[in-house]
Amino acid sequence: MMIPMNVGELEYQLKQTVIDSMSYSIGGFADDCACIVQAEDGMWETFVGQRGKKNELRRWASEGDACVFFIGMLWTEITDLI
């Protein structure tokens, strides 16, 4: 897997894996999923959606940094499936 620099590349690369697309959300909030979204202020957010809340929220100025961290959030699932 190459290092994605934007959410378009991230989404494409994740679709090439066997990761269940129901376990993550790109661009919006979803319960029981790892999420990556661009906030209204332009910052990027990564978090785990649970019961309507953003748990483990991290904010990023760089879209690329957020994508790399998001891959890390899914890494256990990725390595379990390889």
Number of C-alpha atoms within 10 A of each C-alpha: 9 7 13 21 15 15 19 11 15 20 17 11 14 18 12 9 13 11 17 11 13 11 14 24 21 20 15 12 21 21 17 15 18 24 23 28 20 19 13 7 7 12 14 21 23 25 21 23 22 14 10 11 13 18 13 11 13 15 17 17 13 14 21 18 16 25 26 15 16 23 18 12 17 16 12 10 15 16 9 8 10 8
